[in-house]
Amino acid sequence: MRICAVIAIAAGASFSLIQCVTAESEASNEKPWLSDLPPLPEIEPVTKTQIAQSIKRGVDFLISSQNKNGSWGSATMTKGLNITAPIPGAHHAFRAGSTGLALEGILRSGDRRPETVAAIEKAEAWFLKELPRLRRGTVDTMYNVWGHSYGIKALAELYNYRDGDDAKQSALKNLAQTQVQRLKRYEDVNGGWGYYDFDEASQKPTGLPTSFTTATVMMALWKGKEVMGLELPPKEVTRGIEFLKRQQTPDFAYVYSNSHRYRPRYSINRPGGSLCRSTACNVARRVWGDPAPTDEIVKVWLDRLILRNGWVDIARKRPRPHSTHFANSGYFYFYGHYYAMDCVALLPETDRLVYYQNYGKIMLSKQEKNGCWWDYPLYKYHYAYGTGYALCVLAECRKGAQ
């Protein structure tokens, strides 16, 4: 690898250490992504009753914590160390993303009690009014990318919910299509998407596209296309998948961001730091037709997230990002489990049961006394997005409950 790097640098080439390491691995026919993981542990079976009770508690929490205007979350509950959030745009974006996830969780829960339907109606009205207004807050913060992405996911669930109401479905689809156009606008010049741009003040971002943000966008676009038949920008879709390929290391960990390609063995880019990114990136590539993350690879990373859950669980609820082992952050936690369910859906049905049981067990163990789930103190948005993520996980895990 050192010889390869010296040659590339001497030639003035655009060089990525990932490309060099990948070439060496392919030449030796190694499988660096295949580790000697122990078998998954035997666990007490998760029952349908347990999941149903947990889901109801989660939905009850969201109903009770919904804002009067139909959204979830607020800019309150600050702490000594806060993620930069220029007002008002950053908080509009946080609220849009949190509301999207909370609404998706409620819709996928299948709960249709009168009070739940009322919450859905209020959230839908908020989306129809506020999502068209979502933009980046400043030239260097683009949290709106999360709002556009999870907005599309929630709109897709609402589209299914409104089956038979052509007028309502048309309005939801049109709104989702505008979110696609926003994502096209905020795609990075390097391909992919990020949420910061501290380098240049430009109309099109030129900053920090990340692997996980790109995977989030690609999954939202895919869901919008599959459910609502959205028209997608082919250039940006292709560039998004190519970007994810460039972020992959030989062991199918994914480096944090574009610049991290040049230091792939930095702690956050190693398997322990990629536990919650690999699920999202692997499934995003697969649904868009890239066969490289095979079933075997998908299962290895699903196993890793179960067996090495402690690496990200240690970071859960800590107020300082990237302060624990492998530079993990609390807000990785439920994100990774949410996309793990999409990975499970890629596998043959005979392979899914063990994952539904294990991930269901994990979610049940993390529920708070008041019914919510949360992993990182983000103003007052974390209760909504964490609960939304967890409800989506449990909705899938019901398929394997006894």
VEXLUM-749523 format. One record per residue: residue in one letter; x negated, y, z negated of N, C-alpha, C in turn. Coordinates in steps of 0.1 Angstrom, whole numbers, plus 5000, padded with zeros to 4 digits. Example, Ala and Ser with C-alpha at 12.3 -4.5 7.8 and 13.67 -1.06 7.14 Angstrom:
# VEXLUM-749523
a486849434922487749554922486849674922;s487249784929486349894929487150004921;
This chain:
# VEXLUM-749523
m499249885000500050005000499150135000;r498050124993497150244992496550275006;i496150165013495650185026496650245035;c497850195035498950255043499150395040;a499150435027499350575024498250665029;v497050615027495850695032495950725047;i496250615055496350635069497450725073;a498650715066499750805070499450945067;i498850975055498551105051497451165060;a496451085063495351135072495951175086;a496951105090497451125103498451245103;g498751295091499751405090501151355092;a501451225090502751175092503751205081;s504951205084506051215074506051075067;f505751065055505450935049506350915036;s506850795035507550755023506950635018;l506650635005506050514999507050395000;i508350425000509350315001509150245014;q508950315025508750245038507550155038;c506450205031505250125031505449995023;v506050005011506249895002507249795009;t508249845016509149765022508549685033;a507649745041506949675052506049565046;e505349585035504549485029505349365024;s506549395018507449285013507949205025;e508349275036508949195047507849115053;a506649165053505549085060505248955052;s505448965039505048845031506348755028;n507448795034508748715033509148705018;e508848805010509248794996510648834995;k511248804983512548854980512448934967;p511949054968511649134955512849164947;w514049164954515249194947515849074939;l515248954941515748834934514948814922;s515448844910514748824898515148694891;d514348664881514648544873515648574862;l516748624865517748654855518348534849;p518548534836519248414829520648414834;p521348304832522748294836523648394827;l524748434832525648514824526048434811;p526148504800526548434788527948394788;e528248294780529648244778530348354769;i531548394773532248484765533648434762;e534248484752535648454749536548504760;p537348434766538148474777538948604774;v539048694784539848814783541248774788;t542248814780543648784784544348894791;k545448864798546248964804546849064793;t547249004782547749084771546849184766;q545549144764544549244760544349354770;i544249324782544149424792545349514793;a546549454793547749534794547849634782;q547549594770547549674759546549794760;s545349754765544249854766544649964776;i545249914788545650004798546650104793;k547650044786548750134781548150244771;r547250204763546650304754545950404762;g545250364772544550464781545450554788;v546550504793547550594800548150684790;d548450634778549050724768548150834765;f546850804764545950914761545951024772;l545950974784545951074795547251154795;i548351094793549651164792549551274781;s549051234770549051324758548051444760;s546951424768545951524770546051594783;q547051574791547151644803547451794801;n546851884808547052024807548452054812;k549052174808550352214811550552224826;n549452264833549552284848549352154856;g549152044849549051914856547651864857;s546651944854545251894855544851834842;w543551794843542951744830541551804829;g541151834816539851884813539852034812;s538852084805538752234804537252264801;a536952394800535652444798535252464783;t536152404775535852424760534952304756;m534752304743533852194736532452214742;t531952334741530552344745529652294734;k528352274738527352224728526052304730;g525052274722523852344723523152334736;l523352224743522752204756523852164766;n524052254775525152234785524652224799;i525252144807524852144822525252274827;t524352334836524652464842526052454849;a526852554847528152554853528652704855;p528152764866528552904869530052914870;i530653014864532053034864532453124875;p533653094881534652994877534552864885;g533752874896533752764906533352634901;a532252624892531852494887532952424879;h533652504871534652444863535952404871;h536152474882537252434891536852304897;a535552284900535152154906535252044896;f534752074883534751964873536251924870;r537152024870538551994867539151914879;a538751944891539251874903538851724903;g537551704900536951574899537551494888;s537651554876538251484865539751444867;t540451544873541851524875542051414886;g541151404896541251304906541051164900;l540051154891539851024885540950984875;a541351074867542451044858543751004866;l544051074876545251044884545050904891;e543850874896543650744903543850634893;g543250654880543450554870544850524866;i545650634865547050614862547750544873;l547550584885548250524896547850374898;r546650344896546150204898546550114886;s546850184875547350104863548650034865;g549450094874550750034877551850074867;d551450154857552350204847553350304853;r554650274852555650364858556750394848;r556450414836557350464826557750604830;p558850654825559350794829558250894825;e557650884814556650984810555350974819;t555050854824553950834833554250904846;v555450874851555850934864555851084863;a556251144852556251284850554851344851;a553851264845552451304846551951304860;i552351204867551851184881552451304889;e553651334887554351444895553551584892;k553251604880552551724876551151734882;a550451624882549151614887549151634902;e550151574909550251584923550451734927;a551351804920551651944923550452034921;w549651994910548352074908547452054920;f547251934925546351904936546851974948;l548051974951548552034964548352194963;k548352244951548052394950546652424949;e545852344942544452384938543352324947;l543552204952542552144960542152224972;p543052284979542652364991541752484988;r541752524975540952634971539552594967;l539252464966537952424960536752454970;r535752524965534552554972533352534962;r532152554967531052554958531052674950;g530552664938530652784929529652884932;t528352844935527352934939526552864950;v525552934956524752864966523952754961;d523652754948522752644943523552534935;t524852544933525552444926526752404935;m526852274937527852224946528652104939;y529052134927529852034920531152004928;n531552094937532752074945532751944952;v531551894956531451764963532151654955;w532051654942532751554934534251574935;g534651694934536151724935536651684948;h535951714959536451674973536551514973;s535551454968535451304969536551234961;y536551264948537551204940538951254942;g539051374949540351424953540851334965;i540051294974540451204985540851074979;k540151024970540450894964541850894957;a542151004950543451024943544551044953;l544251114964545251144974545551014981;a544650924983544850794989545850714981;e545650714967546550644958547950704958;l547950834959549250904960549950874973;y549250864983549750824996550450694996;n549850594989550450464987551650474978;y551550554968552650574958553850634965;r553650724975554750794982555250714994;d554950584995555350505006556850525008;g557250555021558650575024559050725025;d558250815019558450955019557551015030;d557951025042557151065053556651205051;a557451295047557151435045556051455034;k556151385023555151385013553851325017;q553951215024552751145029551951235039;s552751305047552151395057551351505050;a551951565039551351675032550051625025;l550151505019548951445013547851415022;k548151365034547151335044546551465049;n547351565052546751685057545751745046;l546151745034545251795023543951715023;a544051585024542851495024541951525036;q542551555047541851595059541051715057;t541551815050540851935047539651915038;q539751815029538651775020537551715028;v537851635039536851585047536051695054;q536751795058536051905065535151985055;r535551995042534752055032533451965030;l533651835030532451755028531551765040;k532051775052531251795064530451925062;r531052025057530352155056529252155046;y529352075035528352075025527451955026;e527451885037526351785039525051845040;d524051775035522651835034522051825048;v521051915051520351915064519551785065;n519151725054518451595054519351475055;g520651495056521551385056521951365041;g523151305039523651275026524151405019;w524451385006525051494998524451494984;g524451614979523951644965524851744959;y524451784947525251884940524352004935;y523152004938522252124936521452154948;d521152284949520252334960519452454955;f518352424948517552524941516452574950;d516352524962515252554971515452674980;e516552674987516852784996518352824994;a518552954998519953004998520453005012;s521052895016521552875030522952835030;q523552855042524952815044525152665042;k524252585049524252445048523152405038;p523552325028522552285018521252235023;t520152265016518852215020518052175008;g518752114999518152094986517951954981;l518851904973518651774966519651674968;p519851624980520751514982520351394974;t521351324968521051214959521751084964;s521150974961521750844966523150824960;f523350854948524650824942525750924946;t525451044948526451144953526851104968;t525851064975526051024989526950894989;a526650804981527450684980528950714976;t529050814967530450854962531150914974;v530550994982531251054993531550955004;m530650865006530850755017532050665013;m532150635000533250554996534550624996;a534550754994535750834995536250845009;l535250865018535650875033536150745038;w535550635033536050505037537450475032;k537750515020539050495014540150585022;g539750705025540650795032540950735046;k539950685052540150625066541050505065;e540750415055541550285055542950305051;v543250395042544550415036545350515044;m544750625048545550735054545250755069;g544250685074543850705088543150835091;l542450885081541751015083540751015094;e540651125101539651135111538351185105;l537251115107535951135100534951185110;p534051275106532951315114531851215117;p531751155129530851045131529451075128;k528951195131527551225129527251225114;e528051285106527851285091527951145085;v528851065090528950925084527750845087;t527250855100526050785103524850835095;r524750965094523651015086523650975072;g524950965066525050925053524550785050;i524850695059524450555057522950545059;e522350615069520950615071520250675059;f520850775053520250835041520150735030;l521250655028521250555017520150445020;k519950415032518950315036517550365032;r517350495034516050555031515750555016;q516850555008516650564993516450424987;q516650324994516550184989515050144988;t514750084976513450024974513549874978;p512449804979512549664984513349574975;d513449604962514249524952515749574952;f516149654961517549714962517949794950;a516849854943517149964935517250084944;y517750194940517950314948517350434941;v516350504947515750614940516850724938;y516550814929517450904924517851004935;s516951064942517251164951516151164963;n516351244973515551244985514051254981;s513651344973512251374969511651254962;h512551174955511951064947511450944956;r511750954969511150854978509650844977;y509050954973507550954972507050914959;r507850874950507450814937508450704933;p508550604941509650504939509450414926;r508250424919508150344907508250434895;y508550554896508950644885510150574878;s510150584865511150504857512550504862;i513050624865514450634869514750564882;n513750534890513850474903513650324902;r513350274891513150124890514450064886;p514549924887515849864884516549904872;g515849924861516549964849517150104850;g516650184858517150324860518250324871;s518250214879519150214891520350124888;l520550074876521649974873522950024878;c523250154876524550214879524650274893;r523450294899523450344913523550234923;s522950124920522850014930524249964934;t525149954924526549914927527150004937;a527050134935527750224944527050224958;c525750224958525050234971525150104979;n525149984972525349864979526649854986;v527749884978529049874984529349974995;a528750094993528950195004528350155017;r527150085016526550035029527349925035;r527849835026528549725031529849755038;v530649845032531949875038531749955051;w530650015053530450085066529649995076;g529549865073529049775083527549745082;d526949785072525449745070525349615063;p524849515069524849375062523649355053;a522849455052521549435044521849395029;p522849465022523149425009524049295009;t523449185010524149055012524949024999;d525748915000526448874988525448834977;e524448774981523448734970522848854963;i522548964971522049084965523049154956;v524249164962525349224954525549154941;k525449014941525648944928524548964918;v523248974924522149004915522349134907;w522749234914522949364908524149364899;l525249294902526349284893525949204880;d525049104882524549034870523649124862;r522849204868521949294861522649394852;l523749444858524449544850525149484838;i525449354839526049294827524949254817;l523849194822522849134813522049254807;r521849354814520949464810521749594807;n523049564803523949674800523449774789;g522649714780522149804770521249914774;w520549904786519750014790520550134793;v521750124798522650244801523550264789;d523850164781524650184769523950274759;i522650254758521850334749522050484752;a522150514765522250654769523650714767;r524650624766526050664765526250754753;k526950864755527350964745526151054740;r524951034745523851124742524051254749;p523751364742524051494749522951544759;r521851484758520751534767520551434778;p520751484791520551394802519151334804;h519051214808517751154812516851144800;s517351124788516451124776516150994771;t516650884777516450754772515650664781;h515650534779514850444786515250444801;f514250444810514450454824515150584828;a515050684820515650814823517150814826;n517750714820519250704822519950814815;s521150854820521950954814523350884811;g523950944801525250884797526250884808;y526250984816527350994827527050894838;f526050814837525850694847526850584843;y527250574831527750454825529050404832;f530150474831531350424836531350434852;y530650534857530450544871529950404877;g528950354871528350224877529350104876;h530150104865531149994864532250014873;y532650134876533750164885533450114899;y532250134904531850084917531449934917;a531149884905530949744904532249664909;m533349724906534649654910534749644925;d534249754932534249744947533249644952;c532149624945531249514948531849374947;v532549364936533249234933534149194945;a534849294950535849274960535249234973;l533949254975533149204987532949054987;l533048994975532648854973533748764976;p533448634979534548534980535348524968;e536548494969537448494957536948394946;t536248284950535748194940534648244932;d534048354936532948414929533348534920;r534648574921535048694914535348684900;l535948564896536448544882535448584871;v534248534873533248554862533048704860;y533048784871532848924870534049004864;y535148964868536349024862536349004847;q536048884843536048854828534948934821;n533748944827532649014820532849164820;y533249214831533449364831534649404823;g535749314823536849344815536449344800;k535649254796535149244782534349374779;i533549424788532749544785533749664783;m534649674792535549794791536349784778;l536849674774537649664762536849704750;s535549674750534649704739534349844738;k534549924748534150064748535250164746;q536450114744537650204743537650264729;e537950394728537950464715539250444708;k539250484695540450454687541650534693;n541450644699542650724704543050684719;g542350574724542750514736541950564748;c541050654747540250704758538950634759;w538250664770536850614771536050744775;w534750754770533950864775532450824773;d531550884781530150844781529150954780;y529651084782528751194781529551324778;p529151404769529851524765529751634775;l530651634785530651734795531851834793;y531551944785532552034781533751954776;k534951964782536051874778536651794790;y535751764799536151684811535951534809;h535051504800534551364799535651264795;y536551314787537651214783538551174794;a538751264803539651234815538951154825;y537751194829537051114839536650974834;g536250964822535850834816537050744815;t538150794811539350714810539850674824;g539750764833540150724847539250614853;y537950624851537050524856537450384849;a537550384836537850264829539150204833;l540250284835541450224839541350164853;c540650224861540450154875539750024873;v538750014864538049884862538949784857;l539749814847540649724840541749684850;a542249774858543249734868542749624877;e541449624881540949514889540749394881;c540249414868539949294860541149214856;r542349274857543549194855543649074864;k543049084876543148974885542448844880;g541548864871540848754865541148714851;a542148794845542448764831543348644830;q543248584818544048454816545348484810;
